[in-house]
Amino acid sequence: MARSCHKVLPYEAEIFSQMVDEDGLLIMGRHLGIHRLVRQFVKLYSQPTSLVIVLNTSHEERAMFIDSIAIDGDTPLLPKIITNECDAKRRSEIYLSGGVLFVTSRILVVDMLSAVVPIESLSGFLVCNAQRVSEKSSEAFILRLFREKNKTGFIKAFTESPSGMAHGFAQVQRLMKNLFVVNLFIWPRFHASVAASLTKHPVDVVELDIELTEDMQTIQTAILAIHSMCLQEIKRTVPGIEMDDLSLETGMAQSHLKYGSVVLYVVFVA
């Protein structure tokens, strides 16, 4: 049996243990490995006895989850992707086979309304990019249909966009209502467990200095020459202008370009 190459960090294990038996919304700091955590749940439910649907994933995310789990080589049933190329009969067979399924919201709405998917038999939903779920979204409608007919299945939602929760009034409460969850798990970068892991494994920064090619040097020289001529022309045509702070050395900086724009606006427009 192959051994997993994905080492779980301590804070990831702690989050997983909190959410494994609870519905809820997880809000993590950006780049803390939320895809690694979702992958743990996808792998956990990748077995014939479960029927779990993953919502709100991109093509790249679906491929990443499936490929990484396949590499481990120890999963009873690899996740499947349901597309519009599958007819209703084939989709019904896939649903009944169990495991984890990646389904687009458009297809799933049709299948739920036409009873192609056995809603009562669903183990639950994993909702990625939860910040995109609005009151009138297809995902919210799907979760409402699910919760009306299935009171025991789980809903676990994930987002790494905490900044999106800060705009508007009661944004988190509205999102949790749309997701039909009552528990909130917040794991920012400054959380003690997260900070301990990041401190223990600092980032190695490698700086590469790439020399300019001959053509690049020619282009750079031409740009600097044009810039110098422009500064000289401005000083010649507008004698009273304060251009002491602008020179060839400092004039390429963004702050000095803005300063020059303000000065010229006062002279020619105001």
Buried (B, 14 or more C-beta within 10 A) or exposed (E): EEEBEEEBBEBBEBBBEBBEEEBBBBBBBEEBBBBBBBBBBBBBBBBEEBBBBBBBBEEEBBEBBBEBBEEBEEBEBBBBBBEEEBEEEEBBEBBEEBBBBBBBBEBBBBBBEEEBBBBEEBBBBBBBBBBBBEEEBBBBBBBEBBBEEBEEBBBBBBBBBBEBBEEEEEEBEBBBEBBBBEEBBEBEEEBEBBEEBBEEEEEEEEEEEEEEEEEEEEEEEEEBEEBEEEBEEBEEEBEEBEBEEBEEEEBEEEEBEEBBEEBBEEBEEE
